[in-house]
Amino acid sequence: MSVAKVGAVVLDCPDPHALAGFYAGVVGGTPEGEGDWVDLAVPGGPTLAFQRAEGHVPPEWPAADHSQQFHLDLTVEDLDAAEKEVLALGAKPLDTEDRSRSFRVYADPAGHPFCLCAC
């Protein structure tokens, strides 16, 4: 028996509305909330929440002295098509050169690493 279930995955960021909009474009859903907290109910997945963190310093990937803190693995059917879409939404490539792998690493607009996985 589990003690708890996942209620939300919360990301600190400088602009919760902008980051929620980015992830809504990637995984669907409609951002809801005002001020320093925005929820994104993801269809078929856990809620993603975004909270304003003044002085937010994005993690660096890969860097042991600037831990990535966490990352999201997002499953996709077509890596090339998904890559075009996340880049258009504002993602930055971090580790995408090896096209033979089943995953590619990006940063969201606030600097959090995430992977697109065709696994």
N, CA, C and O atoms as a Tinker XYZ file with bonds, in Angstrom:
   476  protein
     1  N      0.836000   -1.177000    0.000000    73     2
     2  CA     0.000000    0.000000    0.000000    64     1     3
     3  C      0.882000    1.241000    0.000000    63     2     4     5
     4  O      1.843000    1.318000    0.766000    81     3
     5  N      0.568000    2.205000   -0.844000    73     3     6
     6  CA     1.358000    3.425000   -0.895000    64     5     7
     7  C      0.916000    4.391000    0.195000    63     6     8     9
     8  O     -0.226000    4.360000    0.653000    81     7
     9  N      1.828000    5.230000    0.592000    73     7    10
    10  CA     1.554000    6.243000    1.587000    64     9    11
    11  C      0.881000    7.454000    0.948000    63    10    12    13
    12  O      0.068000    8.128000    1.580000    81    11
    13  N      1.221000    7.718000   -0.286000    73    11    14
    14  CA     0.705000    8.909000   -0.956000    64    13    15
    15  C      0.616000    8.657000   -2.449000    63    14    16    17
    16  O      1.106000    7.646000   -2.953000    81    15
    17  N     -0.014000    9.589000   -3.150000    73    15    18
    18  CA    -0.020000    9.547000   -4.603000    64    17    19
    19  C      0.435000   10.911000   -5.102000    63    18    20    21
    20  O      0.360000   11.901000   -4.374000    81    19
    21  N      0.894000   10.960000   -6.313000    73    19    22
    22  CA     1.390000   12.209000   -6.863000    64    21    23
    23  C      0.229000   13.170000   -7.047000    63    22    24    25
    24  O     -0.729000   12.863000   -7.756000    81    23
    25  N      0.309000   14.319000   -6.418000    73    23    26
    26  CA    -0.706000   15.347000   -6.598000    64    25    27
    27  C     -0.328000   16.295000   -7.710000    63    26    28    29
    28  O     -1.167000   16.671000   -8.530000    81    27
    29  N      0.948000   16.687000   -7.741000    73    27    30
    30  CA     1.444000   17.594000   -8.767000    64    29    31
    31  C      2.962000   17.533000   -8.792000    63    30    32    33
    32  O      3.600000   17.230000   -7.785000    81    31
    33  N      3.521000   17.821000   -9.937000    73    31    34
    34  CA     4.953000   18.055000  -10.072000    64    33    35
    35  C      5.086000   19.570000  -10.179000    63    34    36    37
    36  O      4.514000   20.182000  -11.081000    81    35
    37  N      5.842000   20.180000   -9.258000    73    35    38
    38  CA     5.920000   21.633000   -9.165000    64    37    39
    39  C      7.287000   22.117000   -9.634000    63    38    40    41
    40  O      8.322000   21.619000   -9.192000    81    39
    41  N      7.273000   23.089000  -10.532000    73    39    42
    42  CA     8.500000   23.668000  -11.057000    64    41    43
    43  C      8.614000   25.111000  -10.591000    63    42    44    45
    44  O      7.699000   25.904000  -10.812000    81    43
    45  N      9.730000   25.466000   -9.947000    73    43    46
    46  CA    10.030000   26.858000   -9.643000    64    45    47
    47  C     10.438000   27.543000  -10.944000    63    46    48    49
    48  O     11.064000   26.926000  -11.805000    81    47
    49  N     10.088000   28.799000  -11.083000    73    47    50
    50  CA    10.418000   29.519000  -12.314000    64    49    51
    51  C     10.217000   31.018000  -12.096000    63    50    52    53
    52  O      9.588000   31.420000  -11.117000    81    51
    53  N     10.744000   31.843000  -12.995000    73    51    54
    54  CA    10.548000   33.283000  -12.838000    64    53    55
    55  C      9.167000   33.759000  -13.285000    63    54    56    57
    56  O      8.680000   34.771000  -12.783000    81    55
    57  N      8.522000   33.046000  -14.225000    73    55    58
    58  CA     7.225000   33.472000  -14.759000    64    57    59
    59  C      6.310000   32.257000  -14.906000    63    58    60    61
    60  O      6.360000   31.569000  -15.926000    81    59
    61  N      5.471000   31.982000  -13.895000    73    59    62
    62  CA     4.646000   30.775000  -13.934000    64    61    63
    63  C      3.673000   30.731000  -15.108000    63    62    64    65
    64  O      3.408000   29.653000  -15.640000    81    63
    65  N      3.142000   31.859000  -15.517000    73    63    66
    66  CA     2.179000   31.867000  -16.625000    64    65    67
    67  C      2.857000   31.512000  -17.941000    63    66    68    69
    68  O      2.311000   30.750000  -18.739000    81    67
    69  N      4.036000   32.059000  -18.168000    73    67    70
    70  CA     4.761000   31.766000  -19.401000    64    69    71
    71  C      5.178000   30.302000  -19.460000    63    70    72    73
    72  O      5.043000   29.661000  -20.502000    81    71
    73  N      5.688000   29.763000  -18.338000    73    71    74
    74  CA     6.148000   28.378000  -18.353000    64    73    75
    75  C      4.972000   27.411000  -18.468000    63    74    76    77
    76  O      5.078000   26.391000  -19.149000    81    75
    77  N      3.854000   27.718000  -17.812000    73    75    78
    78  CA     2.654000   26.885000  -17.963000    64    77    79
    79  C      2.176000   26.900000  -19.408000    63    78    80    81
    80  O      1.736000   25.873000  -19.925000    81    79
    81  N      2.257000   28.051000  -20.065000    73    79    82
    82  CA     1.879000   28.130000  -21.475000    64    81    83
    83  C      2.778000   27.291000  -22.352000    63    82    84    85
    84  O      2.305000   26.651000  -23.291000    81    83
    85  N      4.079000   27.284000  -22.062000    73    83    86
    86  CA     5.018000   26.438000  -22.803000    64    85    87
    87  C      4.619000   24.974000  -22.677000    63    86    88    89
    88  O      4.485000   24.279000  -23.684000    81    87
    89  N      4.426000   24.497000  -21.436000    73    87    90
    90  CA     4.091000   23.090000  -21.246000    64    89    91
    91  C      2.701000   22.742000  -21.760000    63    90    92    93
    92  O      2.474000   21.608000  -22.182000    81    91
    93  N      1.770000   23.686000  -21.736000    73    91    94
    94  CA     0.449000   23.431000  -22.345000    64    93    95
    95  C      0.621000   23.176000  -23.834000    63    94    96    97
    96  O     -0.068000   22.323000  -24.396000    81    95
    97  N      1.524000   23.897000  -24.479000    73    95    98
    98  CA     1.800000   23.666000  -25.886000    64    97    99
    99  C      2.453000   22.329000  -26.152000    63    98   100   101
   100  O      2.268000   21.749000  -27.222000    81    99
   101  N      3.222000   21.829000  -25.184000    73    99   102
   102  CA     3.928000   20.550000  -25.353000    64   101   103
   103  C      3.029000   19.361000  -25.022000    63   102   104   105
   104  O      2.955000   18.416000  -25.807000    81   103
   105  N      2.340000   19.388000  -23.868000    73   103   106
   106  CA     1.600000   18.209000  -23.396000    64   105   107
   107  C      0.087000   18.388000  -23.353000    63   106   108   109
   108  O     -0.628000   17.447000  -23.009000    81   107
   109  N     -0.418000   19.576000  -23.695000    73   107   110
   110  CA    -1.859000   19.816000  -23.671000    64   109   111
   111  C     -2.318000   20.382000  -22.341000    63   110   112   113
   112  O     -1.521000   20.610000  -21.431000    81   111
   113  N     -3.607000   20.602000  -22.252000    73   111   114
   114  CA    -4.180000   21.148000  -21.030000    64   113   115
   115  C     -4.317000   22.655000  -21.111000    63   114   116   117
   116  O     -3.828000   23.294000  -22.042000    81   115
   117  N     -4.993000   23.210000  -20.113000    73   115   118
   118  CA    -5.230000   24.642000  -20.037000    64   117   119
   119  C     -4.690000   25.164000  -18.709000    63   118   120   121
   120  O     -5.121000   24.710000  -17.649000    81   119
   121  N     -3.757000   26.110000  -18.751000    73   119   122
   122  CA    -3.240000   26.675000  -17.508000    64   121   123
   123  C     -4.349000   27.397000  -16.739000    63   122   124   125
   124  O     -5.170000   28.106000  -17.321000    81   123
   125  N     -4.352000   27.200000  -15.420000    73   123   126
   126  CA    -5.325000   27.861000  -14.551000    64   125   127
   127  C     -4.617000   28.397000  -13.326000    63   126   128   129
   128  O     -3.803000   27.706000  -12.714000    81   127
   129  N     -4.924000   29.612000  -12.977000    73   127   130
   130  CA    -4.353000   30.211000  -11.779000    64   129   131
   131  C     -3.966000   31.643000  -12.036000    63   130   132   133
   132  O     -3.893000   32.102000  -13.176000    81   131
   133  N     -3.720000   32.336000  -10.947000    73   131   134
   134  CA    -3.337000   33.738000  -11.021000    64   133   135
   135  C     -2.162000   33.969000  -10.093000    63   134   136   137
   136  O     -1.900000   33.187000   -9.179000    81   135
   137  N     -1.476000   35.042000  -10.345000    73   135   138
   138  CA    -0.396000   35.427000   -9.456000    64   137   139
   139  C      0.807000   34.517000   -9.557000    63   138   140   141
   140  O      1.319000   34.255000  -10.645000    81   139
   141  N      1.251000   34.037000   -8.405000    73   139   142
   142  CA     2.511000   33.309000   -8.317000    64   141   143
   143  C      2.377000   31.802000   -8.472000    63   142   144   145
   144  O      3.365000   31.086000   -8.307000    81   143
   145  N      1.184000   31.295000   -8.785000    73   143   146
   146  CA     0.974000   29.841000   -8.898000    64   145   147
   147  C      0.024000   29.554000  -10.058000    63   146   148   149
   148  O     -1.042000   30.161000  -10.160000    81   147
   149  N      0.415000   28.627000  -10.931000    73   147   150
   150  CA    -0.434000   28.208000  -12.042000    64   149   151
   151  C     -0.424000   26.690000  -12.103000    63   150   152   153
   152  O      0.638000   26.069000  -12.048000    81   151
   153  N     -1.609000   26.090000  -12.217000    73   151   154
   154  CA    -1.744000   24.640000  -12.400000    64   153   155
   155  C     -2.019000   24.329000  -13.857000    63   154   156   157
   156  O     -2.683000   25.093000  -14.559000    81   155
   157  N     -1.498000   23.194000  -14.301000    73   155   158
   158  CA    -1.789000   22.682000  -15.632000    64   157   159
   159  C     -2.234000   21.233000  -15.471000    63   158   160   161
   160  O     -1.409000   20.352000  -15.228000    81   159
   161  N     -3.534000   20.983000  -15.604000    73   159   162
   162  CA    -4.060000   19.619000  -15.541000    64   161   163
   163  C     -3.741000   18.951000  -16.879000    63   162   164   165
   164  O     -4.310000   19.303000  -17.912000    81   163
   165  N     -2.840000   18.001000  -16.842000    73   163   166
   166  CA    -2.376000   17.341000  -18.054000    64   165   167
   167  C     -3.308000   16.185000  -18.391000    63   166   168   169
   168  O     -3.533000   15.315000  -17.550000    81   167
   169  N     -3.857000   16.157000  -19.610000    73   167   170
   170  CA    -4.719000   15.036000  -19.992000    64   169   171
   171  C     -3.967000   13.709000  -19.854000    63   170   172   173
   172  O     -2.917000   13.514000  -20.465000    81   171
   173  N     -4.519000   12.803000  -19.043000    73   171   174
   174  CA    -3.908000   11.488000  -18.866000    64   173   175
   175  C     -2.645000   11.467000  -18.038000    63   174   176   177
   176  O     -1.951000   10.450000  -18.018000    81   175
   177  N     -2.319000   12.550000  -17.352000    73   175   178
   178  CA    -1.088000   12.583000  -16.570000    64   177   179
   179  C     -1.260000   13.372000  -15.292000    63   178   180   181
   180  O     -2.353000   13.853000  -14.995000    81   179
   181  N     -0.183000   13.509000  -14.530000    73   179   182
   182  CA    -0.261000   14.273000  -13.281000    64   181   183
   183  C     -0.345000   15.768000  -13.573000    63   182   184   185
   184  O      0.028000   16.220000  -14.655000    81   183
   185  N     -0.828000   16.511000  -12.620000    73   183   186
   186  CA    -0.855000   17.963000  -12.733000    64   185   187
   187  C      0.563000   18.496000  -12.667000    63   186   188   189
   188  O      1.366000   18.069000  -11.837000    81   187
   189  N      0.861000   19.434000  -13.552000    73   187   190
   190  CA     2.101000   20.195000  -13.452000    64   189   191
   191  C      1.729000   21.539000  -12.840000    63   190   192   193
   192  O      0.737000   22.149000  -13.238000    81   191
   193  N      2.510000   21.998000  -11.888000    73   191   194
   194  CA     2.262000   23.288000  -11.257000    64   193   195
   195  C      3.527000   24.130000  -11.376000    63   194   196   197
   196  O      4.642000   23.609000  -11.397000    81   195
   197  N      3.329000   25.431000  -11.452000    73   195   198
   198  CA     4.432000   26.352000  -11.665000    64   197   199
   199  C      4.324000   27.459000  -10.633000    63   198   200   201
   200  O      3.290000   28.119000  -10.525000    81   199
   201  N      5.407000   27.663000   -9.867000    73   199   202
   202  CA     5.377000   28.697000   -8.843000    64   201   203
   203  C      6.516000   29.680000   -9.074000    63   202   204   205
   204  O      7.639000   29.310000   -9.414000    81   203
   205  N      6.172000   30.957000   -8.872000    73   203   206
   206  CA     7.182000   32.011000   -9.034000    64   205   207
   207  C      8.236000   31.856000   -7.949000    63   206   208   209
   208  O      7.919000   31.709000   -6.768000    81   207
   209  N      9.487000   31.893000   -8.368000    73   207   210
   210  CA    10.611000   31.850000   -7.439000    64   209   211
   211  C     11.513000   33.033000   -7.775000    63   210   212   213
   212  O     12.254000   33.004000   -8.758000    81   211
   213  N     11.441000   34.071000   -6.948000    73   211   214
   214  CA    12.294000   35.240000   -7.169000    64   213   215
   215  C     13.750000   34.804000   -7.095000    63   214   216   217
   216  O     14.127000   34.027000   -6.218000    81   215
   217  N     14.552000   35.295000   -7.999000    73   215   218
   218  CA    15.968000   34.936000   -8.011000    64   217   219
   219  C     16.233000   33.539000   -8.549000    63   218   220   221
   220  O     17.313000   32.987000   -8.338000    81   219
   221  N     15.251000   32.961000   -9.246000    73   219   222
   222  CA    15.417000   31.610000   -9.798000    64   221   223
   223  C     16.692000   31.521000  -10.633000    63   222   224   225
   224  O     16.929000   32.343000  -11.519000    81   223
   225  N     17.502000   30.516000  -10.338000    73   223   226
   226  CA    18.711000   30.245000  -11.109000    64   225   227
   227  C     18.499000   28.905000  -11.797000    63   226   228   229
   228  O     18.369000   27.885000  -11.120000    81   227
   229  N     18.460000   28.879000  -13.136000    73   227   230
   230  CA    18.220000   27.612000  -13.808000    64   229   231
   231  C     19.360000   26.623000  -13.582000    63   230   232   233
   232  O     20.519000   27.017000  -13.453000    81   231
   233  N     19.024000   25.348000  -13.536000    73   231   234
   234  CA    20.064000   24.335000  -13.432000    64   233   235
   235  C     20.878000   24.290000  -14.716000    63   234   236   237
   236  O     20.455000   24.804000  -15.751000    81   235
   237  N     22.044000   23.672000  -14.637000    73   235   238
   238  CA    22.866000   23.464000  -15.822000    64   237   239
   239  C     22.938000   21.975000  -16.084000    63   238   240   241
   240  O     22.994000   21.173000  -15.151000    81   239
   241  N     22.938000   21.611000  -17.336000    73   239   242
   242  CA    22.967000   20.195000  -17.696000    64   241   243
   243  C     24.085000   19.947000  -18.665000    63   242   244   245
   244  O     24.241000   20.716000  -19.612000    81   243
   245  N     24.860000   18.927000  -18.481000    73   243   246
   246  CA    25.063000   18.196000  -17.222000    64   245   247
   247  C     26.136000   18.893000  -16.402000    63   246   248   249
   248  O     27.182000   19.250000  -16.942000    81   247
   249  N     25.912000   19.085000  -15.164000    73   247   250
   250  CA    26.891000   19.734000  -14.293000    64   249   251
   251  C     26.615000   19.335000  -12.854000    63   250   252   253
   252  O     25.592000   19.710000  -12.281000    81   251
   253  N     27.518000   18.583000  -12.284000    73   251   254
   254  CA    27.335000   18.108000  -10.907000    64   253   255
   255  C     27.255000   19.262000   -9.909000    63   254   256   257
   256  O     26.577000   19.149000   -8.888000    81   255
   257  N     27.942000   20.370000  -10.196000    73   255   258
   258  CA    27.929000   21.494000   -9.261000    64   257   259
   259  C     26.737000   22.427000   -9.462000    63   258   260   261
   260  O     26.570000   23.377000   -8.697000    81   259
   261  N     25.906000   22.179000  -10.472000    73   259   262
   262  CA    24.670000   22.925000  -10.702000    64   261   263
   263  C     23.573000   21.924000  -11.037000    63   262   264   265
   264  O     23.063000   21.903000  -12.157000    81   263
   265  N     23.219000   21.113000  -10.082000    73   263   266
   266  CA    22.300000   19.993000  -10.274000    64   265   267
   267  C     21.070000   20.375000  -11.077000    63   266   268   269
   268  O     20.532000   21.475000  -10.952000    81   267
   269  N     20.632000   19.410000  -11.926000    73   267   270
   270  CA    19.408000   19.648000  -12.683000    64   269   271
   271  C     18.175000   19.549000  -11.806000    63   270   272   273
   272  O     17.092000   19.926000  -12.253000    81   271
   273  N     18.285000   19.067000  -10.593000    73   271   274
   274  CA    17.217000   19.029000   -9.598000    64   273   275
   275  C     16.127000   18.021000   -9.927000    63   274   276   277
   276  O     15.704000   17.283000   -9.037000    81   275
   277  N     15.667000   17.960000  -11.137000    73   275   278
   278  CA    14.711000   16.976000  -11.614000    64   277   279
   279  C     14.616000   17.173000  -13.112000    63   278   280   281
   280  O     15.101000   18.176000  -13.636000    81   279
   281  N     14.002000   16.236000  -13.808000    73   279   282
   282  CA    13.670000   16.483000  -15.211000    64   281   283
   283  C     12.452000   15.659000  -15.583000    63   282   284   285
   284  O     12.123000   14.671000  -14.926000    81   283
   285  N     11.792000   16.083000  -16.645000    73   283   286
   286  CA    10.626000   15.370000  -17.159000    64   285   287
   287  C     11.039000   14.541000  -18.365000    63   286   288   289
   288  O     11.773000   15.022000  -19.229000    81   287
   289  N     10.575000   13.304000  -18.428000    73   287   290
   290  CA    10.681000   12.491000  -19.634000    64   289   291
   291  C      9.325000   12.527000  -20.312000    63   290   292   293
   292  O      8.330000   12.081000  -19.741000    81   291
   293  N      9.279000   13.053000  -21.519000    73   291   294
   294  CA     8.040000   13.179000  -22.269000    64   293   295
   295  C      8.082000   12.206000  -23.438000    63   294   296   297
   296  O      8.934000   12.325000  -24.318000    81   295
   297  N      7.168000   11.246000  -23.451000    73   295   298
   298  CA     7.146000   10.209000  -24.480000    64   297   299
   299  C      6.494000   10.736000  -25.748000    63   298   300   301
   300  O      5.417000   11.330000  -25.702000    81   299
   301  N      7.157000   10.514000  -26.886000    73   299   302
   302  CA     6.654000   10.964000  -28.184000    64   301   303
   303  C      6.770000    9.825000  -29.195000    63   302   304   305
   304  O      7.557000    8.897000  -29.010000    81   303
   305  N      5.983000    9.907000  -30.258000    73   303   306
   306  CA     6.068000    8.899000  -31.316000    64   305   307
   307  C      7.144000    9.231000  -32.334000    63   306   308   309
   308  O      7.809000    8.328000  -32.840000    81   307
   309  N      7.330000   10.503000  -32.643000    73   307   310
   310  CA     8.265000   10.934000  -33.677000    64   309   311
   311  C      9.158000   12.026000  -33.098000    63   310   312   313
   312  O      8.717000   13.155000  -32.885000    81   311
   313  N     10.441000   11.670000  -32.840000    73   311   314
   314  CA    11.358000   12.626000  -32.226000    64   313   315
   315  C     11.554000   13.875000  -33.083000    63   314   316   317
   316  O     11.571000   14.989000  -32.559000    81   315
   317  N     11.701000   13.700000  -34.383000    73   315   318
   318  CA    11.960000   14.856000  -35.243000    64   317   319
   319  C     10.781000   15.832000  -35.239000    63   318   320   321
   320  O     10.969000   17.043000  -35.126000    81   319
   321  N      9.579000   15.299000  -35.363000    73   319   322
   322  CA     8.382000   16.155000  -35.369000    64   321   323
   323  C      8.211000   16.844000  -34.015000    63   322   324   325
   324  O      7.914000   18.038000  -33.961000    81   323
   325  N      8.397000   16.101000  -32.922000    73   323   326
   326  CA     8.252000   16.681000  -31.585000    64   325   327
   327  C      9.320000   17.743000  -31.338000    63   326   328   329
   328  O      9.054000   18.774000  -30.721000    81   327
   329  N     10.522000   17.479000  -31.822000    73   327   330
   330  CA    11.599000   18.459000  -31.659000    64   329   331
   331  C     11.233000   19.783000  -32.324000    63   330   332   333
   332  O     11.405000   20.841000  -31.721000    81   331
   333  N     10.739000   19.741000  -33.535000    73   331   334
   334  CA    10.342000   20.971000  -34.229000    64   333   335
   335  C      9.319000   21.753000  -33.410000    63   334   336   337
   336  O      9.398000   22.977000  -33.308000    81   335
   337  N      8.366000   21.039000  -32.832000    73   335   338
   338  CA     7.309000   21.713000  -32.070000    64   337   339
   339  C      7.832000   22.341000  -30.781000    63   338   340   341
   340  O      7.491000   23.482000  -30.468000    81   339
   341  N      8.665000   21.600000  -30.020000    73   339   342
   342  CA     9.148000   22.179000  -28.759000    64   341   343
   343  C     10.107000   23.337000  -29.013000    63   342   344   345
   344  O     10.129000   24.298000  -28.245000    81   343
   345  N     10.897000   23.257000  -30.081000    73   343   346
   346  CA    11.779000   24.381000  -30.411000    64   345   347
   347  C     10.960000   25.615000  -30.788000    63   346   348   349
   348  O     11.307000   26.732000  -30.404000    81   347
   349  N      9.877000   25.417000  -31.539000    73   347   350
   350  CA     9.001000   26.534000  -31.913000    64   349   351
   351  C      8.331000   27.151000  -30.689000    63   350   352   353
   352  O      8.013000   28.340000  -30.685000    81   351
   353  N      8.116000   26.339000  -29.647000    73   351   354
   354  CA     7.500000   26.836000  -28.417000    64   353   355
   355  C      8.503000   27.539000  -27.506000    63   354   356   357
   356  O      8.105000   28.188000  -26.538000    81   355
   357  N      9.795000   27.420000  -27.799000    73   355   358
   358  CA    10.796000   28.120000  -26.998000    64   357   359
   359  C     11.801000   27.250000  -26.284000    63   358   360   361
   360  O     12.607000   27.767000  -25.510000    81   359
   361  N     11.787000   25.935000  -26.513000    73   359   362
   362  CA    12.778000   25.053000  -25.893000    64   361   363
   363  C     14.161000   25.316000  -26.499000    63   362   364   365
   364  O     14.280000   25.796000  -27.626000    81   363
   365  N     15.196000   24.990000  -25.727000    73   363   366
   366  CA    16.568000   25.106000  -26.204000    64   365   367
   367  C     17.204000   23.720000  -26.187000    63   366   368   369
   368  O     17.072000   23.006000  -25.193000    81   367
   369  N     17.888000   23.319000  -27.253000    73   367   370
   370  CA    18.542000   22.013000  -27.257000    64   369   371
   371  C     19.728000   21.992000  -26.297000    63   370   372   373
   372  O     20.520000   22.934000  -26.253000    81   371
   373  N     19.843000   20.900000  -25.525000    73   371   374
   374  CA    20.985000   20.708000  -24.638000    64   373   375
   375  C     21.872000   19.566000  -25.118000    63   374   376   377
   376  O     23.098000   19.676000  -25.112000    81   375
   377  N     21.244000   18.467000  -25.535000    73   375   378
   378  CA    21.989000   17.283000  -25.984000    64   377   379
   379  C     21.145000   16.584000  -27.038000    63   378   380   381
   380  O     20.384000   15.668000  -26.727000    81   379
   381  N     21.280000   17.015000  -28.272000    73   379   382
   382  CA    20.419000   16.521000  -29.347000    64   381   383
   383  C     21.199000   16.022000  -30.557000    63   382   384   385
   384  O     20.602000   15.602000  -31.548000    81   383
   385  N     22.517000   16.064000  -30.487000    73   383   386
   386  CA    23.327000   15.746000  -31.657000    64   385   387
   387  C     23.274000   14.275000  -32.064000    63   386   388   389
   388  O     23.256000   13.975000  -33.258000    81   387
   389  N     23.248000   13.353000  -31.104000    73   387   390
   390  CA    23.262000   11.913000  -31.410000    64   389   391
   391  C     21.863000   11.469000  -31.817000    63   390   392   393
   392  O     21.030000   11.164000  -30.963000    81   391
   393  N     21.609000   11.433000  -33.109000    73   391   394
   394  CA    20.283000   11.095000  -33.636000    64   393   395
   395  C     20.003000    9.602000  -33.610000    63   394   396   397
   396  O     18.900000    9.185000  -33.961000    81   395
   397  N     20.970000    8.781000  -33.205000    73   395   398
   398  CA    20.736000    7.331000  -33.125000    64   397   399
   399  C     20.088000    6.923000  -31.804000    63   398   400   401
   400  O     19.571000    5.812000  -31.686000    81   399
   401  N     20.112000    7.816000  -30.805000    73   399   402
   402  CA    19.522000    7.505000  -29.501000    64   401   403
   403  C     18.011000    7.641000  -29.554000    63   402   404   405
   404  O     17.454000    8.245000  -30.470000    81   403
   405  N     17.361000    7.068000  -28.554000    73   403   406
   406  CA    15.900000    7.127000  -28.464000    64   405   407
   407  C     15.421000    8.324000  -27.648000    63   406   408   409
   408  O     14.234000    8.410000  -27.332000    81   407
   409  N     16.311000    9.246000  -27.301000    73   407   410
   410  CA    15.925000   10.433000  -26.537000    64   409   411
   411  C     16.801000   11.611000  -26.930000    63   410   412   413
   412  O     17.895000   11.450000  -27.471000    81   411
   413  N     16.280000   12.809000  -26.639000    73   411   414
   414  CA    17.005000   14.064000  -26.834000    64   413   415
   415  C     16.692000   14.971000  -25.647000    63   414   416   417
   416  O     15.589000   14.937000  -25.102000    81   415
   417  N     17.674000   15.779000  -25.254000    73   415   418
   418  CA    17.547000   16.609000  -24.057000    64   417   419
   419  C     17.436000   18.085000  -24.446000    63   418   420   421
   420  O     18.187000   18.585000  -25.285000    81   419
   421  N     16.483000   18.762000  -23.816000    73   419   422
   422  CA    16.213000   20.175000  -24.068000    64   421   423
   423  C     16.075000   20.893000  -22.731000    63   422   424   425
   424  O     16.017000   20.262000  -21.676000    81   423
   425  N     16.024000   22.216000  -22.792000    73   423   426
   426  CA    15.668000   23.026000  -21.628000    64   425   427
   427  C     14.394000   23.782000  -21.964000    63   426   428   429
   428  O     14.230000   24.276000  -23.079000    81   427
   429  N     13.493000   23.869000  -20.991000    73   427   430
   430  CA    12.295000   24.688000  -21.182000    64   429   431
   431  C     12.703000   26.162000  -21.073000    63   430   432   433
   432  O     13.861000   26.442000  -20.761000    81   431
   433  N     11.802000   27.106000  -21.318000    73   431   434
   434  CA    12.185000   28.514000  -21.288000    64   433   435
   435  C     12.740000   29.012000  -19.949000    63   434   436   437
   436  O     13.424000   30.035000  -19.920000    81   435
   437  N     12.464000   28.319000  -18.849000    73   435   438
   438  CA    13.021000   28.706000  -17.557000    64   437   439
   439  C     14.310000   27.958000  -17.239000    63   438   440   441
   440  O     14.895000   28.161000  -16.175000    81   439
   441  N     14.761000   27.092000  -18.154000    73   439   442
   442  CA    16.030000   26.394000  -17.980000    64   441   443
   443  C     15.955000   24.989000  -17.422000    63   442   444   445
   444  O     16.995000   24.353000  -17.254000    81   443
   445  N     14.748000   24.467000  -17.121000    73   443   446
   446  CA    14.633000   23.102000  -16.600000    64   445   447
   447  C     14.868000   22.096000  -17.726000    63   446   448   449
   448  O     14.277000   22.221000  -18.799000    81   447
   449  N     15.724000   21.100000  -17.493000    73   447   450
   450  CA    15.933000   20.072000  -18.508000    64   449   451
   451  C     14.695000   19.176000  -18.650000    63   450   452   453
   452  O     14.004000   18.894000  -17.671000    81   451
   453  N     14.432000   18.742000  -19.868000    73   451   454
   454  CA    13.441000   17.712000  -20.125000    64   453   455
   455  C     13.881000   16.902000  -21.333000    63   454   456   457
   456  O     14.627000   17.384000  -22.185000    81   455
   457  N     13.406000   15.668000  -21.393000    73   455   458
   458  CA    13.758000   14.783000  -22.498000    64   457   459
   459  C     12.536000   14.456000  -23.328000    63   458   460   461
   460  O     11.449000   14.222000  -22.799000    81   459
   461  N     12.727000   14.445000  -24.627000    73   459   462
   462  CA    11.758000   13.827000  -25.513000    64   461   463
   463  C     12.248000   12.407000  -25.724000    63   462   464   465
   464  O     13.399000   12.197000  -26.105000    81   463
   465  N     11.388000   11.432000  -25.482000    73   463   466
   466  CA    11.773000   10.021000  -25.549000    64   465   467
   467  C     10.862000    9.259000  -26.506000    63   466   468   469
   468  O      9.637000    9.316000  -26.396000    81   467
   469  N     11.472000    8.552000  -27.437000    73   467   470
   470  CA    10.723000    7.644000  -28.298000    64   469   471
   471  C     11.087000    6.235000  -27.818000    63   470   472   473
   472  O     11.723000    5.460000  -28.532000    81   471
   473  N     10.670000    5.933000  -26.606000    73   471   474
   474  CA    11.064000    4.684000  -25.931000    64   473   475
   475  C      9.915000    3.699000  -25.898000    63   474   476
   476  O     10.062000    2.596000  -25.371000    81   475
